[in-house]
Amino acid sequence: MTQQIRVALWRAGQMIAEEEHTVQESLYFRNEVLLLLGQVGFRDVGVYAGYSGAVMTSEQTMVIFVAHK
């Protein structure tokens, strides 16, 4: 996915800087990440719902992977 973003820095109600950037993201499925982590030597991989440590469900919007190498 590619996004074009514009950011601005404001101080005391005045814009003092503005920049445009192109941001490129790669999206992966959960099982793809697990496979990639295993291929590079990670083990004991846990998948959690965000930073809460809760079990991952289909309703979660943030996934955290915790692994050992």
N, C-alpha and C positions, 0 to 999 in steps of 0.2 A: 504494500500500500504506500502510496506517495501523497504527501500533504504539503501544501504551500502555506506557511504561517507568517504572520506579521506580529512582532512584539514591540512594546513601547515601554520606556522607563519614564515614570512621572515623579516629580518632586514639587511639593508645595503647589499642586494644581497645574504645573507646567510640564509639558513633554520635553524631556532633555535628550532623548535618544530613541531611535526607531530602527528596527532591522527586519529584513525578510529572510526566511530560510526555507529550504526544501528539506523535509524530513521523510526518510524512507524507513518503513517498518516491514519486518517479515513476521507473518503470523503462522503459528504452529499449533497442531492439535496436541492434546495431552500425551497421547501415546507416541507421537513423533519425538517429543522432548524426552520422554522416558527412554526411548531407543537411542537417541543421540547421547544422553548422559551415560548409558551403559556402554556404548561404543568407545567412549573416551576414558573409561575406567571408574566411573562413579558407582557406588553400591549403596544399599540400604536407602533407597530413594523414597521419601515421604511426599505426598501431595496433599496440600491443605488449602482450606478456604481462606484466603487472605492471611492477615497477620494474627487472626484469632486462634489459629491452631485447630479449628473445627474441621470435621470431615468434609471433604469436597462433595458438593451436590451440583446438579445441573442448573440451579438458580444462581450460583455464585458468579460474580463478574471478575474476581481476581484470584489467580492461582499462585501458590507459593510452592516451590520445589526445594526440599531440604535433602542433601545427600552427603555421603562421605567418600573421600578418595584416599 
